[in-house]
C-alpha cells in the first residue's frame, strides 16, 4: 500500500502525488465515495457495468426527489405513467 500526503486548495482541488497518478491517464473520470471520515478515490473505468447503472439510477432518483420536493410532479393515469417510464 502506498501512502502520501497532499493538501486541498482554496478551490477544492486536490493534487494526486505524481508517483501515484502514473497509472491514471489524463482525462480519466474518477469516482469519489465519502464514508464517514474516509474519502475513497477510484478510477471510473475500473467500475463494472452494473455499478455504473446503479450510480445512474441513484443520480436520477436524487433528481426526482428534488423535483418532488419542489412540487414539480403531477398526477397521471397509469397508462400515461407507463408510457413516460418507457422513455427512460
N, C-alpha and C positions, 0 to 999 in steps of 0.2 A: 504494500500500500504506500502510495506517495502522499506526502503532506507538504503544504506550502501555506504561506500567509500572504494575504492581499488586502487591499482597502477598497471601500466603496467611495466613489467620487460624490460631490455635491449633486450631480445629475443622476445618481443612482447607478452609475456604471461600475462594473467590477472587471478587473483585468485578470484573465486566467494566465497564470505564470507560463512563460514560453516553454519550459520543459514539459508541461502538462498538456499544452494545446497542440503539440506536433501531430497528433492523430486526428485533429479536428480541422477539416478543410474550411477555408473561408466561405462564408455564406451558409454554413450548416445551421439548421434550426436546432434550438436547444429547449428541452423541457425542464422547467424548474418546479419542484414539488416542495411545498412547505409542510413540515410535520412537526408541530410544537416548536422547539428551538432549533430544528435542523432544516437546512436547505439542501436538496438533492438536485444535482445538475446532471442531465442525461442527454445524449445525442438523440434527436428525434428520429433519425434514420435507423436507429437501433431498435425502435419500437416495432412490435408486430402489428398487423392489420387490425386485430381485434381491439387492441388498446387504443389505436388511433380512432376507431369507430366509437369506442366508449368515451373518449375525450370530446369528440364532436357532439355526441349525444348530450354530454354534461354541459357543453357550451350552449347548445340550443335550449336545453331545459332552463338554464340560468337566464337566458334572454326571454324565454316565455314567462318566467316568474316576474321579471322586471316589467314586462308588458301587462301582466295580470295586475300587479300592484299599482300600475299607473291607470288601470281601468280601461285598457285598450282591447279587452276581449269582448266578444259579442255572442249572443245565443244563436244557435242554428240547429236545424233538423239533423238527425243522424246521417242521412244520405249525403247532405251537403258537407258535413264534417268529414265523412269518409273520402269524398272527392278531394277536399283540401288536403287531407292526410296523404293521399296517394301522390300528390305533387312533390312531397319531400322524398 
